[in-house]
């Protein structure tokens, strides 16, 4: 269905689409394209919340590291350094569109606690009363390690989307959507999925065909979101320029419908 009505949209930017294709640190060109897409969506009247990873990746250069470490404590330390660099990058890029970043660092535990989750929601709502503000949410990696360990904020994005009663969650990935077979990207993504449960079952059995656990983590996040009434889209983060079209009902992507 094609629609241009204002929507509440959560955009999830994973580390894989914030970095260069062949290097672990953030790519300023890619960040600019993503920020431009956010600005376009806001200009079209949509309410936009970003869930962004990239703290660990942004900490590599300041700490003179060339590759991602494997131990959890160093990852947490990197995230502590990188988070400020990441926010600085967003602030600088958003300024060109007269927009400002608002940083929210949360944990899954926060969102499971009724009072804290309500506080996050009301803060988010208040921030969005200011049209010049773009809330950017990340896991608070120095106190929680869920997303560092597995998921890269997929689950966090579906929780935020449900908490905020978003209309749409868009997971931007390195793939153009959900492919039937990763070895045949030329076939293009499956345009619409009516029942994500069936797809997850299939994905678990055909892990190699559908790629790594990365896609399964995304499908689980989709499952959580659609169960909470949030329509989801998986689309390429390398083609952020198509986001307005995707939101309007077109573009190259996979749409996951809410079960009625
Ligand atoms: N919250 C983390 C980040 O922003 C998760 C991604 C990761 O493990 O690199 O960097």
Boltz pocket constraint, residues with backbone or C-beta under 6 A from the ligand:
constraints:
  - pocket:
      binder: B
      contacts: [[A, 15], [A, 52], [A, 53], [A, 54], [A, 55], [A, 56], [A, 57], [A, 79], [A, 138], [A, 139], [A, 141], [A, 147], [A, 148], [A, 149], [A, 152], [A, 153]]
      max_distance: 6.0
